[in-house]
Amino acid sequence: MRSEGKSRLGIGLLMVALIGFTALPVSAQAQASDTADEWRNKLAGLETAPDLDVAALRQQAMDRIKSRAKADAAPVKRPLIAPELLKLPQFATEIQFDEDAAVVRPESYRTLGRIADTLSHPSLLGYKFLIVGHTVSTGRRENNLTLSQRRADVIRDMLINTFKISPKRLQTIGLGEEQLLDSARPSSPVNQQVQIVTLGKAP
C-alpha cells in the first residue's frame, strides 16, 4: 500500500511540474530547452582577443544620448554603437527582472545557473566574458541606459557571489536601447535579452 501511495505522489508531482511548464510563456519554454552544451558551443572558437575597450564603449553610449542629434532620433535608424560585438562568439537569453528595476525574478534563477554551468565548463575556464544588458525602446533613453547597466551588473554579482565565477572573468556593459537586438521592432521583448559574449583569454 505504501509503495502505491508513493507512486501516486510521484505521478502527482510530475503532473504539477508538467502543468507548470506548459503554463510558461513560449519564450520561457524555448529558453528552458537550451542546454549548457549549446551555449558552450556558441561561446567557443575565439582565437584572437578583440581590441575592445568596454569603458570607452560605455562612454560612447552616454555621449550619444547627450548629443541628441536629430538624425539619431528614431531607434530603427540609429547605427549600432558596438558592431564589433556581433562578430564575437556569443549567445542571448532572457532574464526576467522586476519592472523598471535590477532585481532578478525567481523564474530566472535556473537560467543563471545554466549560464554559470556553461562558463564553468573546463573548455571555457580560461576565457573572460562580457555581460551585455539591453532594454526595449520605451521610456527615457538615459534611464534605459542606466537600467541596462544595473541589470548587467546584478547578473555579474550573482554569477560571482552565488555561483563562484571568478570576477576576473566577467565584465559588464549596459547598452540600453542604443543597440537593439531587433531594431525593426523597438518595443519587442526580445530587445530585453542579455548577451554573454566571449572576450578572450582570462588574465
N, C-alpha and C positions, 0 to 999 in steps of 0.2 A: 504494500500500500504506500509506503514511504517513497519508494523509487518512482511509483506512478505520480505521486504528488510533486516530486522534484521535476519529473518530466514535464508535467503541465506548467509548472512555474517557469521552466526553461523556455518552453514554447511561448508562454505569455510574454516573457521579457523580450524574446526575439521579435514577436509581433509588435510590441511597443516601439522597439528600435526601428523596425521597418516602416511603421506608420510615421515615426518622427522623421525618417529620411525622406519619405515621399512628400512630406509637408514642407520640406525645404524648398526655397526658390530654385529654379532651374540652374542659375549660375552657381549657387552653392553646391548643388548636386554634382555639377561638372567639375567644380573645384575639388570635391571630395574624391573624385575618381583619379585626380592627378596623383602620381607617386613620386617619392623622393628620387627614384631612379630616373624618371623622365626629366625632372628638374635638374638632376645632376648632369645628365647628358646635354641639356641646354646651356649649362654653365661651363662646360668643359671646352678645351680646344684653344684657349688663348695662349699663344706662344710669346708674343711681344707685348709688354705693357704699353698702354696708350699714353700719349702725352696729354694728360687730362688734369687740369687744375680745378679741383672741386670748389675751393674758396672763390676763385675768380668767376666760375660759373654762377655761384650763388649771388655774387655782387652784380654780375651782368643782368640777372633776372630782376634784382631790385632796381637797378638803374633804368631798365626798360620800362618798368611800371611808373617810375618817377617822371620819365621823359614825356609820357602821354602823347606820343607822336600821332598825328591824325591818321596816317597810313597804318597805324598799329591798332586801331580801334576794334576791328572785327576779329573775334577769335579764329575764324576759319582762314583769315588772311595773314595771320602772324607767322613769320618764319620760325622754324624750330630754334630754340635757344641753345640746344646742345645736340646737334645732329650726329656728333661723333658717338654718342651713347648708343645709337641704333646699330652701330657696326660691331658692338661688343657682345659676347655671349651673355644671354640673359633670359629671364622669364618674368611674366607678370602674373600677379594673383590678387584676389580680392581679400582685403582685411576689413572687417566691419568695425566702425567706430561709432561712438555716441555722436549724435548730430552736432555739428559745429564744435567738436571737442576732440582732444587727442587721448581718448580713453578707448582702449580696445574692448570690443564686446566679447562676452564669453564664447559665443559661437565661432569665434576666430582663433581661439586658443589652439585648437587642433592644427589649424593651418600654420601657426607659428611653430608648433612642434615639428611639423613636416619640413618647414624651412630649416630649422635647426638640425634635423637629421641629415638634410641634404648638405649643408655646409660642413657638417662633422664627418662626412664620408672621407676615408683615407685619401681618395684621389683628389679631393679638393682642400685638404687640410693646409696645404702650402700656399693657398691663394687668399687674397683680400677682395672684399666686395663693397659695392655701393648700393645703399638702400635709397631708392628714389620715390619721393612722395608726390602725388598729383591730386588735383581736385577737378570737379566739374566747373564749367564756366557760368556760375551764378554767384550773385553777391559781389562784394568788392574785391578787386584783384589783389590789393595789398593784403587783405585778410586771408584770401585763399593761399597766397604765397607763404604767409606766416603759419597758417594751419597745416599746410602740407609738410613744412619743415618740422613742426612739432610732432606730427604723426610719424614721420620717418625716424625722428629721434626716439620716440616711445618704442617703436619696433626694435631699434638697436638696443635700447636699455633692457627690454625684455629678453632679447636673444643673449645678452651678456649676463644679466643677473639671474634669469630663470634657467636658461639652457647652457650657461657657461661657455659661450663662444668668446674667444679672445677679443678684447676691444681693439687690439691692433689690426684685426682683420676686417673691421666694419667702419665704413664712413657713411654719411648721410647727406642728402640734398633734397630740399623741397622745391619743386618747380611750379607748384600751384596750377594755374591754367595756362602757363606760358609754353608748355609743350604737351598739348592734348594727345592722348593715345588714339582718339578718334575725332579728328578735327572737323569732320563733316557733321558730327552730332555733338556739339559742345556740352550739352547738358546730359549726355548719356552716362549712366552709372559706370560704364567701362573706363571712363576717364578718372575714376577714383581708385583704380587699381594701383598696387605698389609694384615697382620693378626691383628685382635683385639682379645686379649687373656685376660681372667679373671684371676686376680692375688690374689683376696681375699678381705677381708673387708677393706674399706677405713678408714683412721685414723680419 
